[in-house]
Amino acid sequence: MKAIQIKEYVKGPEDLKPTQVPPPTPKPNEYLIRTHACATNFFDLLQIRGKYQIQPPFPWISGMEFSGVVAATPSASPSGGGGSHAYKVGDKVFGAAQGAFAEMIAVPEEGLRRMPGGWSFQDAAGLMVTAPTSYAALVFRAKVQKGEYVLIHASAGGVGLTAIQIAKSLGATVIATASTPAKLRIARLYGADHTLLSTSPTWPSAAKSLTPSSRGVDVVFDPVGLLNPSLTCSAWNARLLVIGFASGTIEKVAANRLLLKNVSLVGVFWGRFIKEEPETVEKVWKGVFELIEKGAFRPMAWGEREFVGLERMGEALKALAGRETWGKVVVKVPQGGESKI
């Protein structure tokens, strides 16, 4: 099969080329999935350069998010004994596991979810990481309440657009930041009430002025690394959610600034929930699927350029790195004799 295999760290996505590798041999508890689409993330860019906190031993296959069709079910009986596996051969699924940038991938059941009705493979490929991250952050970590003001950075990205939709479903007023007018337009299309250019040095004061009596925002959703400027426009008892560091810089925050406003600095690492809080994982997905069923959560695959074939993976990641995209950048993986045109 074709895959983006990493035998040594690369300088950038332009160095990525698909190679022929043996298909994966599933463990007894794993499904074999035939990949139809895979989604890109900023941590993919870090991992291929050896700069992510999780680095598999060489050689390894890049990528984390995907969608596809079940090709084979686990050879072991379902956990707990009796019953049947959650998915059968032919079922359409999406998921997350190391090695997504390949024509096939082996995944345990907890790494899979059934594709929502009416969603395409491209729509579903970028759902497994972004949707639960934003939902867990806003609902379980920040506990956003109706009427609160939520500031969302990098609002036109995957987790940003997800966060906008979830915050609106909770009855919050959303102030969204992004780097270009075009991205702010996308944020408004997904429900943002107010939008601000993050390139303007006055965005913190502008954000504060949008809140009642200029008291400041109640919640900050930060996947970039803008905690310090966000503190200047935060309210008393605000919650600042640390989602990631897309800027490439890990900030240092003076503790006295948190004390003076009674602010809570809250980390969100969705990847560890499955180990530390498996009961919360199911609650999160229940909430996400309820929003999808109600039409309160829409797909967000970037469609301004199409990437077909693993040969285009480097180009897709380069577009993501260049901040020229919005939503989720997805690569379609043709099957068999399917055309790449």
Stockholm file with secondary structure:
# STOCKHOLM 1.0

chainA/1-341         MKAIQIKEYVKGPEDLKPTQVPPPTPKPNEYLIRTHACATNFFDLLQIRGKYQIQPPFPWISGMEFSGVVAATPSASPSGGGGSHAYKVGDKVFGAAQGAFAEMIAVPEEGLRRMPGGWSFQDAAGLMVTAPTSYAALVFRAKVQKGEYVLIHASAGGVGLTAIQIAKSLGATVIATASTPAKLRIARLYGADHTLLSTSPTWPSAAKSLTPSSRGVDVVFDPVGLLNPSLTCSAWNARLLVIGFASGTIEKVAANRLLLKNVSLVGVFWGRFIKEEPETVEKVWKGVFELIEKGAFRPMAWGEREFVGLERMGEALKALAGRETWGKVVVKVPQGGESKI
#=GR chainA/1-341 SS CEECEESSCCSSGGGCCCEECCCCCCCTTEEEEEEEEEECCHHHHHHTTTCSSCCCCSSEECCCEEEEEEEECCSSCCTTSSSCCSCCTTCEEEEECTTCSBSEEEEEGGGEEECCTTCCHHHHHTHHHHHHHHHIIIIIISCCCTTCEEEESSTTBHHHHHHHHHHHHTTCEEEEEESSHHHHHHHHHTTCSEEEETTSTTHHHHHHHTSGGGCCEEEEEESSSCHHHHHTTEEEEEEEEECCCTTSCCCCCCHHHHHHHTCEEEECCGGGHHHHCHHHHHHHHHHHHHHHHHTCSCCCBCCSSCEESGGGHHHHHHHHHTTCCCBBCEEECCCTTCCCC
#=GC SS_cons         CEECEESSCCSSGGGCCCEECCCCCCCTTEEEEEEEEEECCHHHHHHTTTCSSCCCCSSEECCCEEEEEEEECCSSCCTTSSSCCSCCTTCEEEEECTTCSBSEEEEEGGGEEECCTTCCHHHHHTHHHHHHHHHIIIIIISCCCTTCEEEESSTTBHHHHHHHHHHHHTTCEEEEEESSHHHHHHHHHTTCSEEEETTSTTHHHHHHHTSGGGCCEEEEEESSSCHHHHHTTEEEEEEEEECCCTTSCCCCCCHHHHHHHTCEEEECCGGGHHHHCHHHHHHHHHHHHHHHHHTCSCCCBCCSSCEESGGGHHHHHHHHHTTCCCBBCEEECCCTTCCCC
//
